[in-house]
Amino acid sequence: WRRTHAAAAVGEEVWMIGGATSSSFLNDIWVLDIAEEGQERWSLADDDPAAGPRFARRASHSATLVGSDRLILFGGYNGHQLSDLWSISIGGSRRDRRSVACQRIRAAGPAPAPRSGHAAVLAPVPSPLLFFVGGERV
């Protein structure tokens, strides 16, 4: 079984990222196509060979859709609290979305404290801001 993963709706798909099982942390990315009722289908997203390394295994993190083709992943827990920030590019069409490119973001300014079990909310206007709220800090 899987728990404490992050999930985000992307059009007619649900993206499930990372999480934990009873014995390990995960960094896989699954896509559930829900476009046609009764024809839902899971697929595993692969890394774009030209992209850099994927984020570390983790649970209790956030993943937030920004625009229509990018997820922002923040924090989580994998034995210790995390505060890293990642961009996951998901392509422009369903067919392209089976291959993802993950890139570490090194944002300017003071970063939020490491945390897990938090919420992330995108406020798109007047200019896009991503808020990280609450969570646990161990």
C-alpha positions in Angstrom: 0.0 0.0 0.0 1.0 3.6 -0.5 0.4 6.6 1.8 1.3 10.2 2.3 1.9 10.8 -1.5 1.1 14.1 -3.2 -1.5 14.3 -5.9 -2.5 17.1 -8.3 -5.2 17.4 -11.0 -3.8 18.2 -14.4 -6.6 18.6 -16.9 -8.2 15.2 -17.2 -5.4 13.5 -15.3 -4.4 13.0 -11.7 -0.7 12.9 -11.0 0.5 11.0 -8.0 4.0 11.6 -6.8 6.2 9.8 -4.3 4.9 8.7 -0.9 5.7 5.8 1.4 5.0 2.1 1.7 5.4 0.1 4.9 9.1 -0.4 4.1 10.4 2.5 2.0 9.9 6.0 0.7 9.1 6.5 -3.0 10.0 9.0 -5.8 7.9 7.5 -8.6 5.3 9.4 -10.6 2.1 7.8 -11.7 -0.5 9.3 -14.0 -4.2 8.4 -13.9 -6.1 9.3 -17.1 -9.7 10.0 -16.2 -10.9 11.5 -19.5 -13.4 8.8 -20.2 -15.6 7.3 -17.5 -15.1 3.6 -17.3 -11.9 3.8 -19.3 -9.6 5.2 -16.5 -6.0 4.1 -17.0 -2.8 4.3 -15.0 0.7 4.8 -16.5 4.1 5.3 -15.0 5.9 8.5 -16.0 9.6 8.1 -17.1 12.4 10.5 -16.8 13.3 12.5 -19.9 16.8 11.2 -20.7 18.1 14.7 -21.4 16.9 15.9 -17.9 18.9 15.9 -14.7 18.4 13.6 -11.7 15.0 13.0 -10.1 14.1 14.3 -6.6 14.9 12.2 -3.6 12.4 9.6 -2.3 9.9 11.3 0.1 6.5 11.3 1.7 4.3 14.1 3.2 5.4 16.6 0.5 3.4 19.0 -1.6 2.9 19.1 -5.4 1.2 22.1 -6.9 0.2 22.7 -10.5 1.5 26.0 -11.9 0.2 26.9 -15.3 -0.8 23.8 -17.3 2.5 22.0 -17.7 4.5 22.3 -14.5 4.3 20.8 -11.0 6.2 22.4 -8.1 7.3 19.9 -5.4 8.3 21.1 -2.0 9.6 19.5 1.2 8.5 16.3 2.8 10.0 13.6 4.9 12.4 10.7 4.2 13.9 10.0 7.6 14.5 13.8 8.0 12.6 16.9 7.1 13.2 18.3 3.7 13.1 21.8 2.3 14.1 21.3 -1.3 12.1 22.7 -4.2 11.7 21.0 -7.6 10.0 21.7 -10.9 8.5 18.8 -12.7 7.8 19.6 -16.4 5.0 17.5 -17.7 4.8 18.4 -21.4 2.0 19.8 -23.5 -0.1 16.8 -24.6 -1.1 13.6 -23.0 1.3 11.6 -25.1 4.2 13.8 -24.1 3.3 13.5 -20.4 4.6 10.0 -20.1 8.1 11.6 -20.0 8.9 14.1 -17.3 11.9 16.4 -16.6 12.7 17.2 -13.0 14.9 20.1 -12.1 16.0 21.4 -8.7 15.0 25.1 -8.1 17.3 27.3 -6.1 15.1 30.3 -5.4 16.5 33.6 -4.1 15.6 34.8 -0.7 15.1 33.0 2.6 13.5 29.6 2.2 10.8 28.1 4.3 12.0 25.9 7.1 12.1 22.2 6.3 8.6 20.6 6.8 6.3 17.8 5.9 2.5 17.4 6.0 2.1 21.0 4.9 -0.2 22.5 2.3 0.8 24.5 -0.7 -1.6 27.0 -2.4 -1.1 28.9 -5.6 -2.5 32.4 -5.7 -2.4 33.3 -9.4 -3.3 37.0 -9.2 -2.2 39.8 -9.2 1.1 38.0 -9.8 1.6 34.2 -9.2 2.7 33.4 -5.6 3.0 29.9 -4.0 2.2 29.7 -0.3 3.5 26.9 1.9 1.4 26.7 5.1 1.6 24.6 8.3 3.1 21.2 8.5 5.4 19.5 10.9 8.9 20.5 11.7 10.9 17.9 13.5 
